[in-house]
């Protein structure tokens, strides 16, 4: 399994808790996502789930070359 497939699956399954942010090395964004999820009682988490599904499918449809060009710029959910 290559990184693109793993990242796409993680976006679909765990975007609401910031796992894709941690995978990209954006720990502060991942922590903010967890804090906002708790503060909003899950409302922001629901939004992040929808955005994660969209981003995950988009990444899974990419070729490896397209993924490498855009690596580090993928962002889905709140905070941006």
Secondary structure, DSSP 4 states (H G I P E B T S, - for coil): --HHHHHHHHHHHHGGGTHHHHHTT-HHHHHHHHHHHHHTTTHHHHHHHHHHHHHHHHHHHS-HHHHHHHTT----SS--
